[in-house]
Amino acid sequence: MDFLNDAISQLLALGPEALLVLVVIALGYVLKRVSVIPNKVIPAACLLCGAMIYPLITSPGKAPPDIRYPIVREIMLGLLIGFIAWMIHNKLLKRIEDKLPWLKGVLTGNGDTERIEAKGPDNIEKEPKP
């Protein structure tokens, strides 16, 4: 239990920016495991989640007083943090996954994301009659 409390306190001590980078990277891996989400959508989702989450976790008092709309500044910083998290994954973590093949299967499933086609009423499979 002490280990868990220490780990949580160390994560919270990182600050909102570093914590958001970790959350966005983890979100990218979760989205990669969802088979209906294509891989090309994941970077944009990470950027948008960074832009949405950062204003919620940062202190509004951090903005200089001469900025008219501090929420716009926080959204832009969130976009930048989401981009940084995606670049960390793209340039660093992918290389680590390539060097350790057992890690690639653990983090991203089989490595491929497949689309599942929805079946309409015309192509519903019928059960064979006995």
N, C-alpha and C positions, 0 to 999 in steps of 0.2 A: 504494500500500500504506500509505503514511503517512496518507493521508486516512481510510482505513478504520480504522486503529488510533486515530486521533484521535477519530473518530466514536464508536467503541466506548468509549473512555475517558470521553468526555463523557456518554454514556448511563449508564455505571456510576457516574459522579459525581453523578447526579441523586438518588440515594437510592432505597430500595425502594418508597416510596409513589408517587413520580412515575413510576418505571419501570413499576410495576404499572398505573397509569392508561394509559400508552401501550400496554402489552400487552393490556389489556382492550379498548381502542378498536380495536386491530388485530384482536383475536379477533372482535369484533362485525362488522367488515367481512368477515372470512373466513366467518363463519357466514351472512352475508347472501348470499354468493356460492354457498353450498350450496343447491341448489334444493329439497331435501326438508325443510328446516327452515323452518317458517313464521316470519314477521317478529315475531309476538307473543311468541315464545319467546326471542328474542335478548336482550332486557333481563334476563330472569331468569337466562339462562345467563351473562351478563356478571357479574351480582351473585354468583352461586354460584362462578364461576371466581375472582373477586376474593377471596372468602372461603376458597377452597381454596389459592390460590397465596400469599397474604400470610403465613400462618404458616410457609410453607416458605422464604421469602426474607428474612424479618426476623430480627433477632437476638433470642433469647429473653431476653437481659439487659436489654432496653429497658423491660420491664414493672417498675413499682414493686414493691418487695418485699412490700408489704402485700396484694397481690392474690393470692387463694388459687388461682385457676385462670387463669394467664396465657394459655393457649391459647384460652379463650373470648373474652378481650379481643382477641386477635389475629384471631380469626374475625370478630368484630363490626367491627373496624377494616377487615378485608378486604371485608366487605359494604358498609361505608360508602364505601370507595375504589371498589368496583365501581359503586355508585350514582352517585358523582361522575363517573366516567368515562362512564357512560351519559348523565348530564345534560349533560356537555360535548359529547358527540356530538349529543344531541337539541336543545340550545339554540344551540350555536355552529357546529358543523361542518355541520349540515344547512343552515343559512343560507348558509354559504360555498359548499356544493354547489349551492344554488339560484341563487346569483349567478353561478357559473361552470358553465354547463351541460356543458361538455366534461369537467369533473372528476367529475360525477355518474356518467357512464357508465363512467369508469375505475375508480372505487372500488367501485361497487355493481353492476356488470354493466349490465343494461338498466333497472334501477330497480324491477323487479317480481320477486317470488319466487313461483315456481309450484310447486305440489305435483305430484309424480309418483305416480299411482295404481299400486299393485302389481297385477300381473295374476295371477289365480289359475289353477288348472288348468282351470277351466270356460271362461275367455275367452282362451285362448292362440290367437294368430293362427296359422293353418295356411298353409303355403306352397302355392301353386297347383301342381297336378300338370301336368307337360308333356304 
